[in-house]
Amino acid sequence: MSARMEKAEEAVNREEIVSKFEEEGLDPHQWGNAPNYEYGWHSHGYHKVLYCVSGSIMFHTKDGDFDLAPGDRLDVEPGTEHAATVGPDGVQCLEAAR
């Protein structure tokens, strides 16, 4: 599969998410968007690792949609076409390239 999501089993805070990145040797950056913002279809030449910190965001891929809430992780393989729609409360994410 070109993208894979892991649902959070329990609520996590930003510091816990940063710790998860550090355990994998990744240096994340934070980004966010206002409610209902839409990203058009695109792809990256790297493996994207993303955690939703607050709010929500729906990632769209050719294989299906992934609805992320706080603490959820999404891995997107290089070259995977995807788009995204931010939820009604906006979103804050942490993301790193592998």
C-alpha positions as CSV (number, residue, x, y, z in Angstrom):
1,M,0.0,0.0,0.0
2,S,1.2,3.5,-0.8
3,A,0.0,5.0,2.5
4,R,-0.6,3.5,5.9
5,M,-2.3,5.0,9.0
6,E,-2.0,4.1,12.7
7,K,-4.9,5.2,14.9
8,A,-3.9,6.5,18.3
9,E,-5.0,4.2,21.1
10,E,-5.1,7.0,23.6
11,A,-4.7,10.8,23.6
12,V,-1.1,12.0,23.2
13,N,0.4,15.4,23.5
14,R,2.9,17.2,21.3
15,E,5.8,16.3,23.5
16,E,4.9,12.6,23.3
17,I,4.7,12.8,19.5
18,V,8.1,14.6,19.3
19,S,9.5,11.8,21.4
20,K,8.2,9.2,18.9
21,F,10.0,11.1,16.1
22,E,13.2,11.2,18.1
23,E,13.1,7.5,18.7
24,E,13.1,7.0,14.9
25,G,15.9,9.5,14.5
26,L,13.6,12.0,12.7
27,D,13.6,15.8,13.1
28,P,10.0,17.0,12.6
29,H,8.7,20.4,11.6
30,Q,5.3,21.7,12.6
31,W,2.7,23.1,10.2
32,G,-1.0,23.8,10.3
33,N,-3.9,25.2,8.4
34,A,-7.2,26.9,8.9
35,P,-10.5,25.0,8.8
36,N,-11.5,23.5,5.5
37,Y,-8.2,24.3,3.7
38,E,-7.6,22.0,0.7
39,Y,-4.3,20.7,-0.7
40,G,-4.4,19.6,-4.3
41,W,-3.0,16.4,-5.6
42,H,0.8,16.1,-5.4
43,S,3.5,13.7,-4.4
44,H,6.9,13.8,-2.7
45,G,10.2,12.1,-3.5
46,Y,10.6,11.0,0.1
47,H,8.8,8.9,2.7
48,K,6.6,11.3,4.7
49,V,5.9,10.6,8.4
50,L,3.1,12.7,9.8
51,Y,1.3,12.9,13.1
52,C,-1.9,15.0,13.7
53,V,-1.3,17.0,16.9
54,S,-4.7,18.8,17.1
55,G,-7.8,19.3,14.9
56,S,-8.3,16.9,12.0
57,I,-7.3,16.3,8.4
58,M,-8.4,13.9,5.7
59,F,-5.7,12.6,3.4
60,H,-6.9,11.3,0.0
61,T,-5.0,8.7,-2.0
62,K,-5.8,6.6,-5.0
63,D,-6.1,3.6,-2.5
64,G,-8.6,5.4,-0.2
65,D,-9.0,8.1,2.4
66,F,-7.3,8.5,5.8
67,D,-9.1,10.5,8.5
68,L,-6.5,11.7,11.0
69,A,-7.4,12.9,14.5
70,P,-5.0,13.9,17.3
71,G,-2.3,11.3,17.9
72,D,-2.9,9.5,14.6
73,R,0.1,8.7,12.3
74,L,0.3,8.6,8.5
75,D,3.2,7.2,6.5
76,V,3.2,8.1,2.8
77,E,5.6,6.3,0.5
78,P,7.7,8.2,-2.0
79,G,5.9,9.1,-5.2
80,T,2.4,8.4,-3.7
81,E,-0.1,10.9,-5.1
82,H,-2.2,12.4,-2.3
83,A,-4.4,15.4,-1.5
84,A,-5.8,16.6,1.8
85,T,-8.8,18.4,3.3
86,V,-8.5,20.1,6.7
87,G,-11.3,19.5,9.2
88,P,-13.8,22.1,10.5
89,D,-11.5,23.1,13.5
90,G,-8.3,23.5,11.5
91,V,-5.3,21.2,12.0
92,Q,-1.8,21.2,13.5
93,C,0.6,18.5,12.4
94,L,4.2,17.4,12.9
95,E,5.9,16.0,9.9
96,A,9.3,14.6,8.9
97,A,11.0,13.0,5.9
98,R,12.6,9.6,6.1
